[in-house]
Structures are given as structure tokens and as C-alpha cells.
Amino acid sequence: MSLPNAKEDKAAYAVNYGRTKVWETKSCTAELATVLKRYNLLMAAFVLENPKGEPQSIAMCLKTSGETQASAGWANDWPLV
């Protein structure tokens, strides 16, 4: 899961970023783009949680011209409402 000290440690930040990008790439697929288009949806969001249910990463897949565009972040960087 995400390393907790990523705000202070650039290496931890890089590890978390890499993990999130891999997870995001697996989430924002061509199949998802088809679903977004079929149901006229603009976005799908995914929250990756640790076993305690704490958010670790957030990925948003945005529909752009029939394809998906990914945008990811760590839970600590996003205001959860």
C-alpha cells in the first residue's frame, strides 16, 4: 500500500506514484471507455483502500473523444467528500 511519509520523502512519493500509475493503467482500459461511451458517462472513479478501509489511491478515468484519459492521486492529496 502507499508509503505514509510521501509528503516529506521524495523516494516514498516516487514509489507511491509508480504504484498508483500501474493501478490506474489497469483500471482505465479500452473496455471501460466503451462502457463510458455506451452509457454516456463522463467519468469513472476508483478508490484503492488498504485492508482497514483507508483510501490509498484514487484514479479517475475521464471520457475524452471516445477514449479514456487517466488522472490519479493519493488519498492524502484529494479532498474526500
C-alpha positions in Angstrom: 0.0 0.0 0.0 1.0 3.6 0.0 4.0 4.7 2.0 2.8 7.1 4.7 5.8 9.5 4.6 5.5 10.6 1.0 4.9 14.2 1.7 8.4 14.5 3.2 10.3 11.8 1.4 10.7 12.1 -2.4 11.7 8.4 -2.8 8.4 7.4 -1.0 6.5 9.8 -3.2 8.0 8.2 -6.3 7.1 4.7 -5.1 3.5 5.7 -4.4 3.3 7.5 -7.7 4.5 4.4 -9.5 2.1 2.1 -7.7 -0.8 4.4 -8.5 0.1 4.7 -12.2 0.3 0.9 -12.5 -3.1 0.5 -10.8 -4.6 3.4 -12.8 -3.4 1.8 -16.1 -5.1 -1.5 -15.2 -8.3 0.4 -14.3 -8.6 2.8 -17.3 -9.0 0.4 -20.1 -10.4 0.4 -23.6 -13.3 -1.8 -22.2 -14.1 1.0 -19.7 -14.0 3.6 -22.5 -16.7 1.5 -24.3 -18.8 1.4 -21.2 -18.5 5.2 -20.6 -19.5 5.8 -24.2 -22.4 3.3 -24.2 -24.0 4.8 -21.1 -23.0 8.4 -21.9 -20.9 8.8 -18.8 -18.1 11.3 -18.5 -16.0 9.7 -15.7 -15.4 6.6 -13.6 -13.6 6.8 -10.3 -11.8 4.1 -8.4 -10.6 4.2 -4.8 -7.9 1.7 -3.7 -8.2 1.0 0.0 -5.9 -0.8 2.4 -7.3 -3.7 4.5 -8.5 -1.2 7.1 -10.7 0.5 4.5 -8.4 3.6 4.4 -8.1 5.2 1.0 -4.6 4.8 -0.5 -5.0 6.0 -4.1 -7.7 7.5 -6.3 -7.9 7.0 -10.1 -10.4 8.8 -12.3 -10.9 7.7 -15.9 -12.3 10.6 -18.0 -14.0 10.1 -21.3 -12.3 12.3 -24.0 -13.2 11.8 -27.6 -14.3 8.2 -27.1 -11.2 7.2 -25.2 -10.4 7.3 -21.5 -7.9 9.7 -20.0 -6.5 8.8 -16.6 -5.9 11.1 -13.7 -4.7 9.7 -10.4 -3.7 10.8 -6.9 -3.2 9.7 -3.4 -5.9 9.9 -0.9 -3.9 12.5 1.1 -3.9 14.8 -1.9 -7.6 14.7 -2.5 -10.5 16.2 -0.5 -12.8 13.3 0.1 -16.4 14.5 0.4 
